[in-house]
Amino acid sequence: MVQQVKFGEDMKRIKNVRIKDVAEKAEVSTATVSHVINGNKYVSEKIKNKVNTVLRELNYQPNSAARSLRSTKTNTIGLIIPINSEDTSKSFFMSIAEGIEEKLKSKGYNLILSNSKEDSEQELNLIKMFKTKVDGLILAPTNENFKAINETIDHNFQTVMIDRLPVGYKGDYVLVDNFQGTYEGINELIKSGFKKIGFLSSGLGVNTSSDKFEVNKERSNNRMYINPNNERFQAYKVALSDNKLNFNPNYVLFGESSFQSGYDLAKQLISKGVDAIFIANNIMAMGSVKFIQEQKLIIPDGIGMIGYDNYDWTEIISPPLSAIKQPAFEIGVQASELMLNRIQNPTAGFQHIKLKTENLKRSSY
């Protein structure tokens, strides 16, 4: 049967058919439509036939110029990190970038770095910018659901996630085992005799909220948004439970990732009678230490402390602050290896890596 097409508005509509239009009519994702068109990933025969039928019905015509741009090899990888102006995590992410760049350079690749500033819209804009400029993207995501990211990518674009994992993402990733590091840190505090342990952190992701305090030993997985703060909070609760200590919601406070927030929340916690504090955020740890010093509390006799991440300042204060050290450089190396492997073998099975942390015991507990 030959489809009759009117000129004018109908022709204009046909010329403007997008992958998104095909996906909506076929009731599949834009990525699935892209996979069917390009034939670069497995799609079941049933779905493939459904998509091809809609492609014919809508008379979809691929943008040959855009496809040419996407198929041009650039030997460049993009990296998007999420750093706020007050956030001291820039050191953590710069160490990751160094690991990525070292590995990529050894293989003849370059790195382009950009910052989403923890803004989900900014992140999507950066992804759009990167699409035709790089061969793949390494991303510490701000968007908590992969759907928005996937629709923005809109074609066969290689991605590797680091540090966090959005809902619905099933591709390659490199994470840190934040649960393990925090669990061991809380155990160390308990072994040192502390029983009333407070927990300070910046906000949690969508799957764990500060008003839900049930103990859950199940680790996060691909169906959930994996946020480092979520895992640290879960580990805190599980460690208390495993050591037969009651969880006290009054000993848990969440705030902004800022020096002032750490100062104010440490003041609140100490007024509640805690004898130790686990601080899951570096800049909040700085604010907490400032308050403790002003109150002339003696560490660890007056208050025990552990911070998350090993920054230079934690070693030079008196006494030095115990810290959970993340393998930032190694995250970068592993992420770049996954990306290079994905470029070489686009149909290979996905790889999921979780790296261990190191508990640096000093003199604060």
N, C-alpha and C positions, 0 to 999 in steps of 0.2 A: 504493500500500500504506500503510495506517494503522499507525503504530507504537503498540503498546499499552504503557502505562506503569503500573507498580504504584506505589501510594502508599508512604509510610513512607521506608525507606532509599533506594529508587530515586529518589523525588522529591527527597530531600535531595541525592543525588549530582548530579542534573540541575541543580538550582539552583546548585550550587557549581562548575559547569564553568567553567574559566578559559581565557583565550587560550592559556596555556602548555599546557593539556591538548589543545587543538585542534592546536597546533603539533606536539606530540610525535606524535600519531596521524597527522597528515598528512605528517610528516617534513619540515617546513619551519621557518623561524625564526618567532618571535613577531611580528617586524616584518612579515613577509609576510602573516601572518594579519590583522594590523591593517590593512595596505594593502588587502586583499581586502574586509574589512568596511566600511572608510571610503571605498574607491574613490578615494583621493587620490594613488596612485602606480601606475605601470604594473606589472602582473603578467601573465605569459603566460597564455593561455587554458587551457592544460593544468594549470598550477598552480592557477589560479583555480577550475577545476572540481573539482579534488581537494580544495581547502580547503572549498569550499561543500558538497561531499558530507559531509565530516566535521562541519561546522557543523550540518547537518541531523541526522546520526546522533547527535550528542551533545546535540542540542536546545539549542545554545548561546544564551543570552540576554544581550545586552550590558547592562552596568550603566548605565542611562540617567542616573543622577545623576552618576556619574564622567565620562561623556561630556559632560554639560552643563558640568561644571566645566572640562574640558579645552578646550571650544570657546569659553569666555569669554575675550575679549581683555583682557589686563591692561596692555598698553603697558609691560611690564617685561621685561628680559632678565637672566638669571642668569649669573654668572661664578664658576667654581670654579678656584682656583689651588692649587699644591702647595708649601707652605713649611714647612720644619722650624724648630724654635725657634732653632737656631744658624745657620741658613742666611741669608746676606746677600743672596740672590736676591730678598728681599722688595722691594728697591728696583726691580729689573727688572720684577717683576710689577705693582708699583704704578704704574709708568710705563705699562705696558700698559693697566691699568684706567683711567688718566686719558685715554688715547686713546679707549678704548671709550666712556667716559662723555661725553666732549666730543661725539663723533659722535652718540650716541644722544639726548642732550639737544636737539641741533639738529633732531631729527626727532620730538620729543615723547615720547621713551621714557625710562624710568628704569633704573637698574642696581642689582642686588643682588649683593653679593660674599660669598663664603665660601671657607674654606680646608680642603682635604682633609688637610693635614699629611703628604703623601706616604703616606697610608694608603689602600689600595685599598678596604677595607670602608667606611671613613668616606666615601670618594668616592661609593660606591653609595648610602649613606644620604642624602647630600646631594642626589643626583640624584632620589631618591624624594621628598624634601621639596620640591624645585623643580618637580616635574612639573605640579602644578596651580596654581602660583603665578606662573609666568612664561610668556611666549610663545615663548621659545627659550633655549638654553643655550650659552655659550661656555666651553670646557673645555680646560685644560692637563692631560691625563689622567695618572693614576697607574697605573690598570689597563693592562697591556701588551697585552691582547687585547680587542677591541671587543665580543666576544660577551657578556661579563658586563654591560657598559654597555648594550648593545642590549636585553638581556632585562630590565634594570631600567627602562629607558625605556618599553618595552612598548606604545607607541602612536606615532602620527605626531607626534613631538616634534622640532622643528628644532634641529640642533646644528652648531656650528663648532668645530673643534679648532685649538689654537694651541700652538706650541713643540715639541710631541711628536705622534706619530701612532701609535695602537694598531694591532695586527695586525687586518686585516679591515675597517678603516674606509675607506669610499670617498666620504665626503661632503665638504663644504666644509672647507678648512683654510688657515691662514696659518702658515708656518714661516720660520725664518731659515736662510740658506745657510751653515750652520756649516762645511761642507766648504770652501767658498770662502775664508772668513775665516781658518781655520787653515792652509790650504794656502799662502795668501799670507804669513801670518806666519812659517811655517817657511822659506819661500823667502827672506824678508828676513834671517832669522838666518844662513842659509847664505851669502847674498851679502855679509854683513858679516864673513865669515871663520870662523864657528863650524861645527865639524864633528861634535862629540860632543854632540848635542842631546838632552836628557832630556825626558820627557813625564810630567806629573803630572795626575791626574784623579780624580774620584770614580767610583763604579761605573758599569758599562755596562749596557745593556739586554739583552734576551734573545737578540738575534741576533748579538751580538759579545761574546766573552768574552776576558778578559785573557790566557788561555793559547792563543789562536789568533792567530798573528802573520802570517798570509799577507797579501801585498799584494793589495788588491782595489779596482780603479778604478771598479767599478760603483757608481753612486749608489743610495741607499736608495729604495724605492718603496712603494706602498700595501700590498704583500704582507708587508712587514716592519715591525717596531716601530722607528719612527724616534725615536731619543733623541739629543739634542744631543751627548752625550759619545761616542756611537758614531761620529757623523759626524766629530767632531774627531780621534778616534783614527785613523780611516781616512785622513783627509787628511794627518795626520802621516806615516803610513807611505808614502803615495803621493808626498808631496813629497820624502822621502828617496830613494825609488826613482828619481824623475824627475831628481834631481840626482846619481845614481850614488853615493849614500852607503849603506852597508850598514845594515840595521836591526839594532839590538842590543836584545834583549828585556830585558837588564839595565838599560837606560836608561828603561824604562817602569814606572811604579809607580801602583797604584790604591789608594785608601783612602776613608775616610769624608769627607763634606763638612763638615770642621771645621778650625778654626785649628790645633789640636794635630796633626792628621793632616798638614796642609801643612808644619808645622815638622819633624815626624819624617821625612817622606818626602824633603824637601829635604836633610836631613842625610844620608840614605842615598844619594841621587843624587850629591851632591857627593863623597861618599867613593868613588864608583865612577869618578870622573874626568871627569864631564861638564863641558863648557865653556859650556853655555847650557841654560836650562830654559824649556819652554813649559808654562804652567800653565792648564789648561782649566776652572778653578773659582776664583771670586773669593776666597772665604774661605780656601781652601788657599793662594792666592797671598799673602795677608796673613801666614799662618804661615811660608811660605817666606822672605819678606822679613825677618821677625823673626830667623830663624836666620842668614841671610846677614849681617845687621847685627851680630849677636852675634859672628860669626866674623871681623868686620872685613874681609870680602871686598869688593873694590872693584867696583862695577857701572859700566860693563860690562867693564872690563879683567880683573877676576877671574872674573866670571861674567856672561853675558848673560841677559836675561829678557824674556818677553812674557807678559802675563796676559790672560784672557778676561773681557770686560766692562769698561766704563769707569766706575769709581766715583770719587768725589771724592778718596779717599785716594791713588789712583794718580797724581794730579797734584801732590800736595803733599809726597810723600816726596822724598828727595834720593839719587840723581837721580830725576826723574819716571819712572814705569814705563810702557813702551809697552804698548798694550792694543788688543784687538779690540772695537770698539764695535758693539753690537747696536741695531737701530732699534726699541726697545721701544715708544715712543709710536705709531709707524707701524703696528706689529703690531696694536695696539688699534684704530686707525682702520680698517684693512683688515678686521679680524675683524668689527667692528660693521657695516661696509658689506655684507659677505657675509651677515650675519644678517638685516639689513633687506631685502636683495634676496630672500633665501630666504623670508621671511615674505610678501612681496608676490607672489613667483612660486614656489610650492612645488614645481612640477613641472619647473622649469628645470634645465639641466645643471649639474653640480657645478663649482665653481671651486677651483683649487689655486694658491696663491700662495707663492712663495719670495722673501724680501727679502734684499738684499745687506747685508753688514757693512762696516765702515770700519776700516782699519788705522791706528791713531793712533801714529805713530812719534815717540818722545820721546828719552830719553837712555840707555835701558837696553840698547841693542845697537848 
